[in-house]
C-alpha cells in the first residue's frame, strides 16, 4: 500500500489569515517535509504557523497566509 508524502486537510480562515493543516506521516523524512513546505511557500504564499509532533512520528503542520481574493488555486499532489 502506497502512502502519500503529505495530506492536506480542510482549509480554514481566522481574521486576516487563512490556514491549511497538513499531516505528514512518520516515514516522511525531515528533508522531504522541508522541501514540501518550501514549495508551498514559494508557489502558494504559505508560511509555517505551527508544527506538532505526535507519538509514532506523525507531524501535523499548520500553514498560514494573509487572506486575499486574488490567489491562485492550491497545488495538487
C-alpha atoms as one frame of an Amber mdcrd trajectory, in Angstrom:
protein
   0.000   0.000   0.000   1.479   3.333  -1.063   1.209   6.268   1.290   1.059
   9.940   0.496   4.005  12.107   1.496   1.600  14.629   2.984  -2.125  15.008
   3.378  -3.702  18.431   3.135  -6.751  18.671   5.318  -9.605  21.155   5.212
  -8.616  24.809   4.794  -9.706  27.293   7.418  -9.715  31.048   7.973  -9.296
  33.237  11.024  -9.352  37.032  10.898  -6.829  38.246   8.347  -5.233  34.800
   7.866  -6.246  31.614   6.112  -4.870  28.313   7.396  -4.093  24.975   5.813
  -3.372  21.996   8.064  -1.167  19.216   6.669  -0.482  15.787   8.144   2.922
  14.258   7.448   3.272  10.503   8.049   6.247   9.264  10.107   8.037   7.816
   7.066   8.425  11.306   5.536  11.967  12.493   6.221  12.710  15.968   7.555
  14.358  16.836   4.242  11.292  15.780   2.227   8.994  17.651   4.608  11.079
  20.821   4.336  11.053  20.625   0.517   7.252  20.218   0.520   6.857  23.221
   2.809   9.287  25.282   0.709   7.219  24.522  -2.422   4.042  25.606  -0.624
   5.778  28.807   0.484   7.236  29.616  -2.934   4.224  28.909  -5.120   1.279
  29.248  -2.747   2.363  32.091  -0.497   2.098  29.902   2.636   4.290  30.252
   5.715   4.790  27.906   8.629   2.478  28.698  11.532   2.799  25.667  13.826
   4.166  22.111  13.923   3.082  19.403  16.337   4.823  16.014  16.620   2.629
  13.154  17.815   3.644   9.791  19.291   4.507   7.433  16.474   6.187  10.167
  14.429   3.170  11.762  12.733   3.620  15.507  12.289   0.767  17.941  11.896
   1.754  21.218  10.276  -0.353  24.363  10.025   0.465  26.743   7.188  -0.927
  30.256   7.001  -1.064  33.149   4.564  -2.776  36.525   4.526  -6.335  36.365
   3.200  -6.662  37.585  -0.361  -9.313  37.240  -3.031  -6.655  37.173  -5.769
  -4.996  33.830  -5.011  -4.196  31.070  -7.445  -5.704  27.647  -6.744  -3.706
  25.360  -4.433  -1.074  22.959  -5.709  -2.173  19.383  -6.256  -0.021  16.365
  -5.437
